[in-house]
Amino acid sequence: MNTPHLATSKNDTCRGSLACVGMGMTLGSHLTPLARSHIEQADVVFAALSNGVVEMWLERMHPDVRSLQPYYKPGKSRMKTYREWVQVMMTEVRAGKRVCGVFYGHPGIFAWSPHKVIEVARAEGFEAHMEPGISAEDCLYADLGIDPGRFGCQHFEASQLLFYERRIDPAGYLVLWQVALTGDWSLGRLETGPAYRQVLVELLNRDYPLDHELIIYRGATLPIEKPCVRRIALRDLPHVPLTAEETVVLPPATPLKPNSVIRDRLNALDKLYGTSTLA
Ligand SMILES: C[S@@+](CC[C@H](N)C(=O)[O-])C[C@H]1O[C@@H](n2cnc3c(N)ncnc32)[C@H](O)[C@@H]1O
């Protein structure tokens, strides 16, 4: 396949630059031509991908792919790991290399390091760019047949929903990320467990009945896989097995409530200006 070539001058090549690109979710089918071009034109590629097979596929595109996975360690705060990722990428940018960071899904969705390393690179005067990818969110809309524009859609990281006072709107969709890690202050655990998820259930029960059906979703990461969709009652969330690659969706629990005050104001405006002006 022909890939578009990015404009680079000779000066750019020794100046150091950064691109953070998304690999998409499913191996082989989600990588955009622009993301591929960034990978192929880089001097060094760093990879934070969903599994080793995807990393092997990336290695066929570039001779110098460095995995970021070994920076994870049991019990080590993920924030420490993510700061180290920023440092290793910036070391190469400062050395004058064209650096490409490849992240699974979209590099800017529920991902700290790509945003941070771009901010640091730009602050130091380097060219830095984020190239979007197909995220778990995109796959979820397609696989579950959800249009976020129909009733509105809120997204929260599950722990953040517990740690802070947030306002849930049960008339729209609610998408919860990293539910397997619910309530982990340490950022060092790979899962928390039923007691932590029970706290989440009790918080959600303020806005949803315990028998409200929620969806546990895992999109395909390999082309041979199918999306995994499980439907359970809210009360059962603590007791089902849950992996780090799953996202939880709560469909709306209440109908949209008309806002009569605002409708009256808009009707008055229609009368004043004539409805044809709004057409
Ligand atoms: C650190 S975030 C990374 C998201 C990624 N940057 C993206 O664009 O989708 C990890 C969370 O993404 C979601 N996730 C990751 N892989 C998934 C998959 N295959 N299917 C559904 N959700 C997934 C889960 O909620 C998981 O806890």
The ligand as a Gaussian input file, in Angstrom:
#p B3LYP/6-31G(d) Opt

LIG

0 1
 C       -5.232000       3.077000      29.564000
 S       -6.757000       2.943000      28.713000
 C       -6.186000       2.976000      27.037000
 C       -7.249000       3.299000      26.025000
 C       -6.700000       3.406000      24.604000
 N       -5.751000       4.500000      24.500000
 C       -7.795000       3.605000      23.559000
 O       -7.649000       4.489000      22.702000
 O       -8.783000       2.875000      23.565000
 C       -7.162000       1.294000      29.073000
 C       -8.658000       1.069000      29.125000
 O       -9.153000       1.056000      27.803000
 C      -10.217000       0.153000      27.692000
 N       -9.818000      -0.909000      26.756000
 C       -8.578000      -1.317000      26.447000
 N       -8.612000      -2.313000      25.551000
 C       -9.918000      -2.548000      25.293000
 C      -10.618000      -3.452000      24.450000
 N       -9.973000      -4.344000      23.697000
 N      -11.967000      -3.400000      24.448000
 C      -12.653000      -2.521000      25.216000
 N      -12.051000      -1.645000      26.024000
 C      -10.697000      -1.650000      26.065000
 C      -10.467000      -0.427000      29.088000
 O      -11.452000       0.359000      29.753000
 C       -9.117000      -0.253000      29.701000
 O       -9.184000      -0.250000      31.108000

